[in-house]
Amino acid sequence: MTEAQRLKNLNVPEGPIDCVLDTDTYNEIDDQYALSLMIKHEKFNVRALYAAPFHNNNSTSPEDGMEKSYDEILNLLALMGMPEKKAITHRGSRTYMPNEKTPVPSPAADHLCDLAMQYSPEKPLYVVAIGAITNVASAILYNPDIIDRIVIVWLGGHDKSWPDTKEFNLWQDVAAARVVFGCGAPVVQLPCMGVVSAFYTTQPELEYWLRGKNALCDYLIDHTVEEAETYAAGRVWSRVIWDVTAVAWLLNEGDRFMASVLEPAPIPEYDGYYAYTNNRPLIRRVTHINRDALFGELFRVLAQ
């Protein structure tokens, strides 16, 4: 791929978009909103859904997190009346990468290796990742030829203004993040704290716009409130819906939902900070979210 083509691929694409979603869907509520937006939006041709590993209070291990995420993808597809899309849903890695040279085998990584080879620098496959980026990094290590045929849009890490980069997605698998940022593929980064943390909602807003529209909307509201009440019962709360922003970047014609800059890719270090050099490939880093405009589009699509 020429540098001019690589930089062109860092712009928002036009027309129908072939894409895949790599998601730790059971981790928290924002993945459910992001997956639903991608499946239901008329602009997307969703070629695959990949379950990503995660480990927190909602799982007993990365493998358990991946399996629960796989099951939750199928649950959401059923709520949307699209159970046939189970055929494009694939289990991901059962653990994280042990180092930057050793991929983790999975059906998701194998599928991405094969699928991406159907694309080209002029017509790339858009890989939206909203969890630990193990599956994507493993596919790159298995088949580096896909680097020129994909664009990676990842919600991971914090903004460079934040005092550290111990963000959940990145911190789970620093080795995979280093592979992705350093491989030379076009990468769009959605930083969490300092940027995407502005994308939050509340129960009254969800009730007003989504309640009673369909079974999916009621499920999302109920699950969001249930999750919030585990840590904020009886208190005022708002809930960040982080992962929607990664899907929405592909809808960002005319910068209507977010602003961004081109800059050298950071180097995620194992001590929880970024390092920087000037000879790194350029990536696009989102710097601002137009919260109201994006929630308006999200609610429109979900309510269909």
C-alpha positions as YAML, in Angstrom:
chain: A
units: angstrom
residues:
- id: 1
  name: MET
  ca: [0.00, 0.00, 0.00]
- id: 2
  name: THR
  ca: [1.28, 3.46, -0.82]
- id: 3
  name: GLU
  ca: [1.45, 6.03, 1.96]
- id: 4
  name: ALA
  ca: [-1.10, 8.17, 0.09]
- id: 5
  name: GLN
  ca: [-3.57, 5.28, 0.02]
- id: 6
  name: ARG
  ca: [-2.94, 4.48, 3.69]
- id: 7
  name: LEU
  ca: [-3.69, 8.07, 4.66]
- id: 8
  name: LYS
  ca: [-6.80, 8.07, 2.46]
- id: 9
  name: ASN
  ca: [-8.03, 5.00, 4.32]
- id: 10
  name: LEU
  ca: [-7.83, 6.96, 7.58]
- id: 11
  name: ASN
  ca: [-10.74, 9.09, 6.34]
- id: 12
  name: VAL
  ca: [-14.40, 8.21, 6.83]
- id: 13
  name: PRO
  ca: [-15.48, 5.87, 4.00]
- id: 14
  name: GLU
  ca: [-18.30, 6.64, 1.59]
- id: 15
  name: GLY
  ca: [-21.21, 4.45, 0.59]
- id: 16
  name: PRO
  ca: [-22.05, 1.00, 1.97]
- id: 17
  name: ILE
  ca: [-19.33, -0.25, 4.33]
- id: 18
  name: ASP
  ca: [-18.16, -3.84, 4.65]
- id: 19
  name: CYS
  ca: [-17.20, -4.33, 8.28]
- id: 20
  name: VAL
  ca: [-16.71, -6.77, 11.14]
- id: 21
  name: LEU
  ca: [-17.13, -6.21, 14.88]
- id: 22
  name: ASP
  ca: [-14.80, -7.64, 17.52]
- id: 23
  name: THR
  ca: [-16.59, -7.32, 20.86]
- id: 24
  name: ASP
  ca: [-16.44, -8.44, 24.50]
- id: 25
  name: THR
  ca: [-20.23, -8.21, 24.49]
- id: 26
  name: TYR
  ca: [-20.88, -9.50, 28.01]
- id: 27
  name: ASN
  ca: [-18.33, -7.21, 29.64]
- id: 28
  name: GLU
  ca: [-20.69, -4.25, 30.12]
- id: 29
  name: ILE
  ca: [-23.75, -2.66, 28.56]
- id: 30
  name: ASP
  ca: [-22.04, -0.42, 25.98]
- id: 31
  name: ASP
  ca: [-21.09, -3.34, 23.71]
- id: 32
  name: GLN
  ca: [-24.76, -4.25, 23.32]
- id: 33
  name: TYR
  ca: [-25.57, -0.75, 22.07]
- id: 34
  name: ALA
  ca: [-22.61, -0.75, 19.67]
- id: 35
  name: LEU
  ca: [-23.41, -4.15, 18.20]
- id: 36
  name: SER
  ca: [-27.08, -3.21, 17.79]
- id: 37
  name: LEU
  ca: [-26.16, 0.03, 16.00]
- id: 38
  name: MET
  ca: [-23.89, -1.82, 13.57]
- id: 39
  name: ILE
  ca: [-26.41, -4.57, 12.81]
- id: 40
  name: LYS
  ca: [-29.39, -2.24, 12.38]
- id: 41
  name: HIS
  ca: [-27.79, 0.71, 10.55]
- id: 42
  name: GLU
  ca: [-28.53, 0.82, 6.85]
- id: 43
  name: LYS
  ca: [-24.98, 1.86, 5.93]
- id: 44
  name: PHE
  ca: [-23.28, -1.33, 7.15]
- id: 45
  name: ASN
  ca: [-22.75, -4.68, 5.49]
- id: 46
  name: VAL
  ca: [-21.72, -6.72, 8.53]
- id: 47
  name: ARG
  ca: [-19.53, -9.60, 7.39]
- id: 48
  name: ALA
  ca: [-18.68, -11.11, 10.79]
- id: 49
  name: LEU
  ca: [-19.07, -10.80, 14.55]
- id: 50
  name: TYR
  ca: [-16.19, -11.94, 16.77]
- id: 51
  name: ALA
  ca: [-16.34, -12.62, 20.51]
- id: 52
  name: ALA
  ca: [-13.36, -11.15, 22.37]
- id: 53
  name: PRO
  ca: [-11.89, -12.35, 25.68]
- id: 54
  name: PHE
  ca: [-12.23, -10.34, 28.88]
- id: 55
  name: HIS
  ca: [-11.77, -10.90, 32.59]
- id: 56
  name: ASN
  ca: [-13.50, -8.89, 35.32]
- id: 57
  name: ASN
  ca: [-16.37, -9.37, 37.78]
- id: 58
  name: ASN
  ca: [-18.57, -10.59, 34.94]
- id: 59
  name: SER
  ca: [-16.30, -13.53, 34.07]
- id: 60
  name: THR
  ca: [-14.08, -16.07, 35.76]
- id: 61
  name: SER
  ca: [-11.35, -15.99, 33.10]
- id: 62
  name: PRO
  ca: [-10.65, -14.52, 29.64]
- id: 63
  name: GLU
  ca: [-12.03, -17.72, 28.11]
- id: 64
  name: ASP
  ca: [-15.21, -17.53, 30.19]
- id: 65
  name: GLY
  ca: [-15.60, -13.89, 29.17]
- id: 66
  name: MET
  ca: [-15.25, -14.79, 25.51]
- id: 67
  name: GLU
  ca: [-17.82, -17.59, 25.78]
- id: 68
  name: LYS
  ca: [-20.29, -15.37, 27.60]
- id: 69
  name: SER
  ca: [-19.75, -12.69, 24.96]
- id: 70
  name: TYR
  ca: [-20.44, -15.20, 22.19]
- id: 71
  name: ASP
  ca: [-23.71, -16.18, 23.88]
- id: 72
  name: GLU
  ca: [-24.67, -12.53, 24.37]
- id: 73
  name: ILE
  ca: [-24.13, -11.80, 20.67]
- id: 74
  name: LEU
  ca: [-26.60, -14.56, 19.86]
- id: 75
  name: ASN
  ca: [-29.03, -13.19, 22.45]
- id: 76
  name: LEU
  ca: [-28.95, -9.73, 20.84]
- id: 77
  name: LEU
  ca: [-29.41, -11.17, 17.37]
- id: 78
  name: ALA
  ca: [-32.50, -13.01, 18.60]
- id: 79
  name: LEU
  ca: [-33.90, -9.81, 20.12]
- id: 80
  name: MET
  ca: [-33.41, -8.08, 16.76]
- id: 81
  name: GLY
  ca: [-35.16, -10.94, 14.96]
- id: 82
  name: MET
  ca: [-31.99, -11.95, 13.13]
- id: 83
  name: PRO
  ca: [-31.02, -15.40, 14.50]
- id: 84
  name: GLU
  ca: [-29.70, -16.36, 11.06]
- id: 85
  name: LYS
  ca: [-26.69, -14.13, 11.71]
- id: 86
  name: LYS
  ca: [-25.38, -16.81, 14.06]
- id: 87
  name: ALA
  ca: [-23.70, -18.08, 10.87]
- id: 88
  name: ILE
  ca: [-21.41, -15.03, 10.83]
- id: 89
  name: THR
  ca: [-20.64, -15.16, 14.58]
- id: 90
  name: HIS
  ca: [-17.32, -16.66, 15.66]
- id: 91
  name: ARG
  ca: [-15.66, -17.48, 18.95]
- id: 92
  name: GLY
  ca: [-12.45, -15.62, 19.66]
- id: 93
  name: SER
  ca: [-9.27, -16.13, 21.64]
- id: 94
  name: ARG
  ca: [-9.42, -18.01, 24.93]
- id: 95
  name: THR
  ca: [-6.52, -16.08, 26.40]
- id: 96
  name: TYR
  ca: [-4.39, -13.03, 25.72]
- id: 97
  name: MET
  ca: [-1.22, -12.91, 23.65]
- id: 98
  name: PRO
  ca: [1.78, -14.11, 25.69]
- id: 99
  name: ASN
  ca: [4.10, -11.77, 23.79]
- id: 100
  name: GLU
  ca: [4.23, -9.64, 20.65]
- id: 101
  name: LYS
  ca: [5.31, -12.47, 18.36]
- id: 102
  name: THR
  ca: [2.95, -15.28, 19.40]
- id: 103
  name: PRO
  ca: [-0.62, -15.20, 18.09]
- id: 104
  name: VAL
  ca: [-3.47, -16.90, 19.92]
- id: 105
  name: PRO
  ca: [-5.43, -19.37, 17.73]
- id: 106
  name: SER
  ca: [-9.18, -18.89, 17.41]
- id: 107
  name: PRO
  ca: [-11.97, -19.25, 14.85]
- id: 108
  name: ALA
  ca: [-12.22, -15.43, 14.83]
- id: 109
  name: ALA
  ca: [-8.56, -14.92, 13.92]
- id: 110
  name: ASP
  ca: [-8.75, -17.60, 11.23]
- id: 111
  name: HIS
  ca: [-11.90, -16.08, 9.76]
- id: 112
  name: LEU
  ca: [-10.45, -12.56, 9.70]
- id: 113
  name: CYS
  ca: [-7.31, -13.84, 7.95]
- id: 114
  name: ASP
  ca: [-9.43, -15.38, 5.20]
- id: 115
  name: LEU
  ca: [-12.04, -12.64, 4.93]
- id: 116
  name: ALA
  ca: [-9.58, -9.76, 4.73]
- id: 117
  name: MET
  ca: [-7.87, -11.34, 1.74]
- id: 118
  name: GLN
  ca: [-11.05, -10.68, -0.27]
- id: 119
  name: TYR
  ca: [-10.34, -6.94, 0.05]
- id: 120
  name: SER
  ca: [-7.72, -4.51, -1.22]
- id: 121
  name: PRO
  ca: [-6.07, -1.21, -0.26]
- id: 122
  name: GLU
  ca: [-8.57, 0.57, -2.52]
- id: 123
  name: LYS
  ca: [-11.54, -1.28, -0.98]
- id: 124
  name: PRO
  ca: [-10.57, -2.30, 2.56]
- id: 125
  name: LEU
  ca: [-12.46, -4.25, 5.19]
- id: 126
  name: TYR
  ca: [-13.26, -2.14, 8.27]
- id: 127
  name: VAL
  ca: [-12.43, -3.95, 11.51]
- id: 128
  name: VAL
  ca: [-14.17, -2.31, 14.46]
- id: 129
  name: ALA
  ca: [-12.77, -3.56, 17.77]
- id: 130
  name: ILE
  ca: [-14.29, -2.65, 21.15]
- id: 131
  name: GLY
  ca: [-12.51, -5.04, 23.49]
- id: 132
  name: ALA
  ca: [-9.03, -6.43, 24.08]
- id: 133
  name: ILE
  ca: [-7.63, -6.50, 20.56]
- id: 134
  name: THR
  ca: [-6.18, -10.02, 20.81]
- id: 135
  name: ASN
  ca: [-8.18, -11.50, 17.92]
- id: 136
  name: VAL
  ca: [-7.15, -8.77, 15.48]
- id: 137
  name: ALA
  ca: [-3.49, -8.76, 16.49]
- id: 138
  name: SER
  ca: [-3.37, -12.54, 16.21]
- id: 139
  name: ALA
  ca: [-4.79, -12.42, 12.69]
- id: 140
  name: ILE
  ca: [-2.14, -9.86, 11.71]
- id: 141
  name: LEU
  ca: [0.63, -12.11, 13.04]
- id: 142
  name: TYR
  ca: [-0.81, -15.16, 11.28]
- id: 143
  name: ASN
  ca: [-1.13, -13.36, 7.95]
- id: 144
  name: PRO
  ca: [0.66, -9.97, 7.66]
- id: 145
  name: ASP
  ca: [-0.70, -9.61, 4.12]
- id: 146
  name: ILE
  ca: [-4.01, -8.44, 5.59]
- id: 147
  name: ILE
  ca: [-2.36, -5.24, 6.92]
- id: 148
  name: ASP
  ca: [-2.88, -3.49, 3.56]
- id: 149
  name: ARG
  ca: [-6.46, -4.76, 3.23]
- id: 150
  name: ILE
  ca: [-8.02, -3.62, 6.51]
- id: 151
  name: VAL
  ca: [-8.70, -0.45, 8.47]
- id: 152
  name: ILE
  ca: [-8.76, -0.94, 12.25]
- id: 153
  name: VAL
  ca: [-11.07, 1.23, 14.34]
- id: 154
  name: TRP
  ca: [-10.34, 0.56, 18.01]
- id: 155
  name: LEU
  ca: [-11.77, 1.87, 21.23]
- id: 156
  name: GLY
  ca: [-8.76, 1.39, 23.46]
- id: 157
  name: GLY
  ca: [-6.36, 3.30, 25.68]
- id: 158
  name: HIS
  ca: [-6.91, 6.69, 27.26]
- id: 159
  name: ASP
  ca: [-6.28, 10.08, 25.71]
- id: 160
  name: LYS
  ca: [-2.68, 11.29, 25.71]
- id: 161
  name: SER
  ca: [-3.71, 14.00, 28.21]
- id: 162
  name: TRP
  ca: [-4.71, 11.33, 30.76]
- id: 163
  name: PRO
  ca: [-2.09, 10.51, 33.43]
- id: 164
  name: ASP
  ca: [-1.84, 6.82, 32.46]
- id: 165
  name: THR
  ca: [-3.09, 4.34, 29.88]
- id: 166
  name: LYS
  ca: [-4.40, 1.62, 32.17]
- id: 167
  name: GLU
  ca: [-7.65, 1.41, 30.24]
- id: 168
  name: PHE
  ca: [-9.53, -1.91, 30.37]
- id: 169
  name: ASN
  ca: [-9.25, -2.91, 26.70]
- id: 170
  name: LEU
  ca: [-5.60, -1.97, 26.30]
- id: 171
  name: TRP
  ca: [-4.41, -3.03, 29.75]
- id: 172
  name: GLN
  ca: [-5.74, -6.57, 29.34]
- id: 173
  name: ASP
  ca: [-3.38, -7.25, 26.43]
- id: 174
  name: VAL
  ca: [-0.63, -4.69, 25.99]
- id: 175
  name: ALA
  ca: [1.24, -7.03, 23.61]
- id: 176
  name: ALA
  ca: [-1.70, -7.09, 21.19]
- id: 177
  name: ALA
  ca: [-2.06, -3.30, 21.36]
- id: 178
  name: ARG
  ca: [1.62, -2.88, 20.53]
- id: 179
  name: VAL
  ca: [1.24, -5.16, 17.51]
- id: 180
  name: VAL
  ca: [-1.74, -3.21, 16.19]
- id: 181
  name: PHE
  ca: [-0.27, 0.26, 16.70]
- id: 182
  name: GLY
  ca: [3.05, -0.73, 15.18]
- id: 183
  name: CYS
  ca: [2.00, -2.94, 12.26]
- id: 184
  name: GLY
  ca: [1.44, -0.16, 9.71]
- id: 185
  name: ALA
  ca: [-2.25, -0.82, 9.07]
- id: 186
  name: PRO
  ca: [-4.48, 2.27, 9.04]
- id: 187
  name: VAL
  ca: [-5.67, 2.66, 12.66]
- id: 188
  name: VAL
  ca: [-8.32, 4.97, 14.12]
- id: 189
  name: GLN
  ca: [-8.10, 5.23, 17.92]
- id: 190
  name: LEU
  ca: [-11.07, 6.17, 20.10]
- id: 191
  name: PRO
  ca: [-9.44, 7.04, 23.48]
- id: 192
  name: CYS
  ca: [-11.58, 6.41, 26.55]
- id: 193
  name: MET
  ca: [-10.91, 8.79, 29.42]
- id: 194
  name: GLY
  ca: [-10.51, 12.35, 28.17]
- id: 195
  name: VAL
  ca: [-12.52, 11.84, 24.95]
- id: 196
  name: VAL
  ca: [-15.15, 9.08, 24.77]
- id: 197
  name: SER
  ca: [-15.94, 9.54, 28.48]
- id: 198
  name: ALA
  ca: [-18.17, 12.43, 27.32]
- id: 199
  name: PHE
  ca: [-20.58, 9.98, 25.68]
- id: 200
  name: TYR
  ca: [-22.94, 9.21, 28.55]
- id: 201
  name: THR
  ca: [-26.68, 8.87, 29.06]
- id: 202
  name: THR
  ca: [-29.22, 8.58, 31.89]
- id: 203
  name: GLN
  ca: [-32.28, 6.48, 32.69]
- id: 204
  name: PRO
  ca: [-34.83, 9.28, 31.99]
- id: 205
  name: GLU
  ca: [-33.28, 9.91, 28.58]
- id: 206
  name: LEU
  ca: [-33.34, 6.23, 27.67]
- id: 207
  name: GLU
  ca: [-36.92, 5.86, 28.87]
- id: 208
  name: TYR
  ca: [-38.06, 8.88, 26.84]
- id: 209
  name: TRP
  ca: [-36.47, 7.90, 23.56]
- id: 210
  name: LEU
  ca: [-36.47, 4.09, 23.58]
- id: 211
  name: ARG
  ca: [-39.00, 2.57, 25.99]
- id: 212
  name: GLY
  ca: [-41.62, 0.50, 24.19]
- id: 213
  name: LYS
  ca: [-40.09, 0.87, 20.73]
- id: 214
  name: ASN
  ca: [-39.17, -2.82, 20.43]
- id: 215
  name: ALA
  ca: [-37.91, -5.77, 22.48]
- id: 216
  name: LEU
  ca: [-34.29, -4.80, 21.93]
- id: 217
  name: CYS
  ca: [-34.79, -1.27, 23.25]
- id: 218
  name: ASP
  ca: [-36.57, -2.50, 26.38]
- id: 219
  name: TYR
  ca: [-33.78, -5.01, 26.99]
- id: 220
  name: LEU
  ca: [-31.09, -2.35, 26.64]
- id: 221
  name: ILE
  ca: [-32.85, 0.02, 29.03]
- id: 222
  name: ASP
  ca: [-33.48, -2.66, 31.64]
- id: 223
  name: HIS
  ca: [-29.93, -3.96, 31.44]
- id: 224
  name: THR
  ca: [-28.45, -0.46, 31.67]
- id: 225
  name: VAL
  ca: [-30.49, 0.42, 34.75]
- id: 226
  name: GLU
  ca: [-29.76, -2.94, 36.37]
- id: 227
  name: GLU
  ca: [-26.04, -2.48, 35.84]
- id: 228
  name: ALA
  ca: [-26.04, 1.11, 37.12]
- id: 229
  name: GLU
  ca: [-27.90, 0.13, 40.27]
- id: 230
  name: THR
  ca: [-25.19, -2.35, 41.18]
- id: 231
  name: TYR
  ca: [-22.90, 0.59, 41.97]
- id: 232
  name: ALA
  ca: [-25.19, 3.65, 42.25]
- id: 233
  name: ALA
  ca: [-28.49, 2.50, 43.75]
- id: 234
  name: GLY
  ca: [-30.31, 5.44, 45.35]
- id: 235
  name: ARG
  ca: [-27.89, 7.97, 43.89]
- id: 236
  name: VAL
  ca: [-27.82, 10.20, 40.83]
- id: 237
  name: TRP
  ca: [-26.07, 8.37, 38.00]
- id: 238
  name: SER
  ca: [-25.18, 8.59, 34.35]
- id: 239
  name: ARG
  ca: [-23.74, 5.78, 32.25]
- id: 240
  name: VAL
  ca: [-20.98, 6.03, 29.67]
- id: 241
  name: ILE
  ca: [-21.83, 4.08, 26.49]
- id: 242
  name: TRP
  ca: [-18.24, 4.02, 25.28]
- id: 243
  name: ASP
  ca: [-18.25, 1.47, 22.50]
- id: 244
  name: VAL
  ca: [-20.90, 3.08, 20.30]
- id: 245
  name: THR
  ca: [-18.35, 5.71, 19.28]
- id: 246
  name: ALA
  ca: [-16.12, 3.20, 17.49]
- id: 247
  name: VAL
  ca: [-18.98, 2.04, 15.26]
- id: 248
  name: ALA
  ca: [-20.12, 5.63, 14.80]
- id: 249
  name: TRP
  ca: [-16.77, 6.79, 13.47]
- id: 250
  name: LEU
  ca: [-17.68, 5.02, 10.23]
- id: 251
  name: LEU
  ca: [-20.76, 7.28, 10.06]
- id: 252
  name: ASN
  ca: [-18.81, 10.48, 10.68]
- id: 253
  name: GLU
  ca: [-19.21, 12.16, 7.29]
- id: 254
  name: GLY
  ca: [-18.46, 15.85, 7.60]
- id: 255
  name: ASP
  ca: [-17.25, 15.36, 11.18]
- id: 256
  name: ARG
  ca: [-20.86, 15.42, 12.35]
- id: 257
  name: PHE
  ca: [-20.24, 13.17, 15.35]
- id: 258
  name: MET
  ca: [-16.57, 13.65, 16.25]
- id: 259
  name: ALA
  ca: [-13.34, 15.53, 15.57]
- id: 260
  name: SER
  ca: [-9.92, 13.93, 15.13]
- id: 261
  name: VAL
  ca: [-6.27, 14.52, 14.28]
- id: 262
  name: LEU
  ca: [-3.54, 12.62, 12.42]
- id: 263
  name: GLU
  ca: [-0.41, 11.89, 14.46]
- id: 264
  name: PRO
  ca: [2.29, 9.23, 14.92]
- id: 265
  name: ALA
  ca: [1.04, 6.06, 16.58]
- id: 266
  name: PRO
  ca: [1.78, 5.86, 20.31]
- id: 267
  name: ILE
  ca: [3.72, 2.96, 21.80]
- id: 268
  name: PRO
  ca: [1.76, 1.35, 24.67]
- id: 269
  name: GLU
  ca: [4.33, 0.42, 27.27]
- id: 270
  name: TYR
  ca: [4.03, -2.35, 29.83]
- id: 271
  name: ASP
  ca: [4.28, 0.15, 32.70]
- id: 272
  name: GLY
  ca: [0.92, 1.78, 31.93]
- id: 273
  name: TYR
  ca: [2.14, 4.75, 29.91]
- id: 274
  name: TYR
  ca: [2.65, 5.71, 26.27]
- id: 275
  name: ALA
  ca: [6.00, 6.28, 24.62]
- id: 276
  name: TYR
  ca: [6.36, 8.40, 21.48]
- id: 277
  name: THR
  ca: [8.75, 8.61, 18.55]
- id: 278
  name: ASN
  ca: [8.41, 10.59, 15.31]
- id: 279
  name: ASN
  ca: [9.10, 7.66, 12.98]
- id: 280
  name: ARG
  ca: [5.89, 5.77, 13.79]
- id: 281
  name: PRO
  ca: [3.10, 5.29, 11.21]
- id: 282
  name: LEU
  ca: [0.41, 7.95, 11.31]
- id: 283
  name: ILE
  ca: [-2.92, 7.04, 12.90]
- id: 284
  name: ARG
  ca: [-6.12, 9.00, 13.39]
- id: 285
  name: ARG
  ca: [-6.92, 9.85, 17.03]
- id: 286
  name: VAL
  ca: [-10.42, 11.05, 17.89]
- id: 287
  name: THR
  ca: [-10.28, 14.15, 20.09]
- id: 288
  name: HIS
  ca: [-13.91, 15.19, 20.62]
- id: 289
  name: ILE
  ca: [-17.39, 13.61, 20.63]
- id: 290
  name: ASN
  ca: [-20.52, 15.53, 19.62]
- id: 291
  name: ARG
  ca: [-22.58, 13.83, 22.27]
- id: 292
  name: ASP
  ca: [-26.08, 15.04, 21.38]
- id: 293
  name: ALA
  ca: [-25.78, 14.46, 17.63]
- id: 294
  name: LEU
  ca: [-24.49, 10.94, 18.10]
- id: 295
  name: PHE
  ca: [-27.13, 9.93, 20.65]
- id: 296
  name: GLY
  ca: [-29.75, 11.27, 18.25]
- id: 297
  name: GLU
  ca: [-28.51, 8.93, 15.53]
- id: 298
  name: LEU
  ca: [-28.20, 6.00, 17.94]
- id: 299
  name: PHE
  ca: [-31.74, 6.39, 19.23]
- id: 300
  name: ARG
  ca: [-33.11, 6.74, 15.68]
- id: 301
  name: VAL
  ca: [-31.56, 3.47, 14.58]
- id: 302
  name: LEU
  ca: [-32.34, 1.47, 17.72]
- id: 303
  name: ALA
  ca: [-35.99, 2.52, 17.69]
- id: 304
  name: GLN
  ca: [-36.60, 1.19, 14.16]
...
